[in-house]
Amino acid sequence: MTAKAHSPDPTSSLLAFFGSELRRVRTKAGKSQGDTAKLAHTTQAMISYVEAARRVPSEDLARDLDEAFGTGGHFMRLHPLVIKFAYPSWFLPFVQLERDATSIRSFQAQVIPGLLQTEEYARAVLASARPDNLDDLVAARLTRQDLFDRCPQPRTWFVMDEYALARSFAPPDVMRPQFEHLLQAGERPRTVIQVVPRNAPPHPGLAGPFTLLSFDEGSDLLHVDGFSQGWTVLEAGDVSAAAHAYDLIRAAALSPKASADLIGAHLKELGA
């Protein structure tokens, strides 16, 4: 399904400007979004999302657009600027590593993991800090989820505290599709979702959220979320300690089936 047609103000952000430039060049060339997708080796949905400033274009897409339309590197020159303003400078290296990971293990205590958030839920979470570039931040978070379109998909394991499900900061019309999305995501062969129930004993996750990435080549790494920014750790001892902590958190969590039942119970509480 393609994105809903939307033409953001090109002066509102660099992401919106990139999308408007793509639309301008495509229209001038007399190409539809479907035609452009074939020329740029992507999908019509992605072209629609980029034009609507709902996804951050990849470097490969920028390069393919220049080749498709003979724009002399125009989109490639715009791409670094888009990336710079779409992701905080401290977070961009992690995003690039996350995209290449073959295995992702994530724990979240307060909110549903970013890779599993719906657009409206992400907007509600990110709006809490009242950022000037909320639309760009939402688009950037959703773009990270494109890793599920890779073949093969990375193996992903998400553990979250039940408090992430119980927090009622968003209305039912936001939480209902978010819970439905979690249930659907948990059915993917390479994705496991577990919930630590509220009555579980103390576990290492009480120290805060973190993510472990593994790769075909090279050592695992640890990313720890913080208030103003997160940080990535490569030191083998810290990574090993985090992996042990993650195993202990999984042991405190419900099984994937029981976790799905609990998510379903929270969904049922919201009503039809």
C-alpha positions in Angstrom: 0.0 0.0 0.0 1.4 3.4 -0.9 1.5 6.4 1.3 -1.3 8.9 1.3 -0.6 11.8 -1.0 0.8 14.8 0.8 2.9 17.8 -0.2 4.7 19.3 2.8 6.0 22.9 2.7 9.5 22.5 1.0 10.8 25.3 3.3 9.8 23.5 6.5 12.8 21.2 6.5 15.6 19.7 4.4 13.7 16.4 4.3 10.7 18.2 2.9 12.9 20.1 0.4 14.4 16.8 -0.8 11.0 15.4 -1.3 9.8 18.5 -3.2 12.9 18.3 -5.4 12.2 14.7 -6.2 8.6 15.5 -7.1 9.8 18.5 -9.3 12.4 16.5 -11.2 10.1 13.5 -11.6 7.2 15.6 -12.9 9.4 17.5 -15.3 10.6 14.2 -16.7 7.0 13.0 -17.1 7.5 10.0 -14.8 5.0 8.6 -12.4 6.0 7.4 -8.9 5.9 3.8 -10.2 8.1 4.7 -13.2 10.6 6.4 -10.8 10.6 3.4 -8.5 11.6 1.1 -11.3 14.4 3.5 -12.4 15.7 3.9 -8.9 15.5 0.2 -7.9 13.0 0.8 -5.1 9.2 0.7 -4.5 6.5 3.1 -5.4 5.6 3.3 -1.7 9.1 4.5 -0.9 9.0 7.2 -3.6 5.7 8.3 -2.2 7.0 8.4 1.4 10.1 10.4 0.4 8.1 12.9 -1.5 5.8 13.3 1.5 8.8 13.7 3.8 7.8 10.6 5.7 11.0 8.6 5.1 14.7 9.7 5.1 16.2 8.8 1.7 19.1 6.4 1.7 22.4 7.2 0.1 21.7 4.5 -2.5 18.4 6.0 -3.3 19.9 9.4 -3.8 22.6 8.0 -6.1 20.0 6.0 -8.1 17.8 9.1 -8.5 20.7 11.0 -9.9 21.5 8.2 -12.3 17.8 7.8 -13.3 17.2 11.5 -14.0 20.7 12.6 -15.0 20.8 15.3 -12.3 24.5 15.5 -12.0 24.8 14.5 -8.4 22.0 16.9 -7.2 20.4 14.4 -4.9 23.7 13.1 -3.6 24.7 16.6 -2.6 21.4 17.0 -0.7 21.6 13.7 1.1 24.3 14.5 3.7 22.4 17.7 4.7 19.2 15.7 5.1 20.9 13.1 7.2 22.6 15.7 9.4 19.3 17.3 10.4 17.2 14.1 10.5 19.3 12.4 13.1 21.2 13.8 16.1 24.9 13.7 15.4 25.5 11.4 18.4 22.9 8.9 17.1 23.7 8.7 13.4 26.7 6.3 13.9 24.4 3.9 15.7 21.7 4.1 13.0 24.3 3.2 10.4 25.5 0.2 12.5 21.9 -0.9 13.3 21.2 -1.0 9.6 24.1 -3.5 9.1 23.4 -5.6 12.1 22.4 -9.3 11.7 21.0 -9.5 15.2 19.4 -6.9 17.4 18.5 -7.4 21.1 16.7 -4.5 22.7 15.3 -3.8 26.1 12.9 -0.9 26.9 11.3 -0.1 30.2 9.2 3.0 29.7 8.1 3.0 26.0 7.6 0.5 23.2 10.9 0.0 21.3 11.4 2.5 18.4 11.7 -0.2 15.8 8.2 -1.4 16.7 6.5 1.9 17.0 3.7 3.0 14.7 3.8 6.5 13.2 1.2 8.0 15.6 2.7 6.4 18.7 6.2 7.6 17.7 4.8 11.1 17.2 3.2 11.1 20.6 6.5 9.9 22.2 8.7 12.4 20.3 6.4 15.3 20.8 6.9 15.2 24.5 10.2 17.1 24.1 8.5 19.7 22.0 11.1 19.6 19.2 11.1 22.1 16.3 11.6 19.3 13.8 9.0 16.8 15.0 8.0 15.6 11.5 11.6 14.9 10.6 12.2 13.0 13.8 9.1 10.8 13.2 10.2 10.2 9.6 13.7 9.3 10.8 12.4 6.8 13.4 10.1 5.1 10.8 13.0 4.9 8.3 15.0 2.8 10.8 12.2 0.2 10.5 13.1 -0.3 6.9 15.7 -2.9 8.1 12.7 -5.3 8.3 12.5 -5.1 4.5 16.0 -6.5 4.1 16.5 -10.0 2.8 17.3 -11.8 5.0 15.8 -9.8 7.9 18.0 -9.4 10.9 17.1 -11.5 13.9 15.4 -9.2 16.4 14.6 -9.8 20.0 12.6 -7.2 21.9 11.9 -7.3 25.6 9.9 -4.5 27.2 8.5 -3.9 30.7 4.7 -4.2 31.0 4.7 -0.5 32.1 5.5 0.3 28.4 2.1 -1.1 27.6 0.2 0.3 30.5 1.3 3.9 30.2 -1.7 5.8 29.0 -0.1 8.9 27.6 -1.7 8.4 24.2 -5.4 8.0 23.5 -7.0 4.6 22.6 -7.1 5.4 18.8 -3.2 5.6 19.0 -2.6 2.7 21.4 -5.0 0.3 19.7 -3.2 0.1 16.4 0.1 0.1 18.3 -0.8 -3.0 20.2 -2.1 -4.6 16.9 1.2 -3.8 15.3 3.1 -5.5 18.1 1.0 -8.6 17.7 1.7 -8.7 14.0 5.4 -8.0 14.5 5.7 -10.9 16.9 4.5 -13.3 14.2 7.5 -12.7 12.0 9.8 -15.7 12.0 12.9 -13.7 12.9 11.3 -11.4 15.5 10.7 -12.4 19.2 8.8 -10.1 21.6 8.6 -10.7 25.3 7.1 -8.7 28.1 8.3 -8.5 31.7 5.1 -8.5 33.8 4.6 -5.9 36.5 4.8 -8.5 39.2 8.2 -9.8 38.1 11.0 -9.7 40.7 13.8 -7.1 40.3 16.0 -7.6 37.2 19.0 -5.8 35.5 16.6 -3.9 33.2 15.8 -1.6 36.1 19.0 0.2 35.4 17.6 1.4 32.1 17.1 0.6 28.4 19.9 -0.7 26.1 20.5 -2.4 22.8 23.0 -5.0 21.6 24.0 -5.3 18.0 25.7 -8.3 16.4 27.3 -8.6 12.9 28.5 -11.1 10.4 32.0 -9.8 11.0 33.4 -7.9 13.9 32.5 -7.7 17.6 29.2 -7.0 19.1 28.5 -3.6 20.5 26.3 -2.0 23.1 24.2 1.1 22.9 22.9 2.7 26.1 20.1 5.3 26.0 20.5 8.4 28.1 18.6 11.6 28.9 20.3 14.0 26.5 22.0 11.5 24.3 23.0 7.8 24.2 26.4 6.3 23.8 27.8 3.3 22.0 30.2 1.0 23.9 32.7 -1.4 22.2 34.7 -2.5 25.2 34.4 -6.3 25.3 33.8 -6.5 29.1 30.9 -4.0 29.0 29.3 -5.8 26.0 29.6 -9.2 27.7 28.1 -7.8 30.9 25.2 -6.4 28.9 24.6 -9.7 27.1 24.5 -11.5 30.5 22.0 -8.8 31.8 19.9 -9.3 28.7 19.7 -13.1 29.4 18.6 -12.4 33.0 15.9 -10.0 31.7 14.6 -12.6 29.3 14.5 -15.1 32.1 12.2 -12.7 34.0 10.0 -12.1 31.0 6.9 -14.1 30.0 7.2 -16.5 27.0 6.5 -15.0 23.6 3.1 -16.7 23.6 2.2 -15.4 27.0 3.6 -12.0 26.1 1.3 -11.9 23.1 -1.6 -12.8 25.3 -0.8 -10.0 27.7 -0.5 -7.5 24.8 -3.9 -8.8 23.6 -5.3 -8.2 27.1 -4.2 -4.6 27.1 -5.7 -4.3 23.6 -9.0 -5.7 24.8 -9.1 -3.2 27.7 -9.1 -0.4 25.1 -12.4 -1.7 23.7 -13.6 -1.8 20.1 
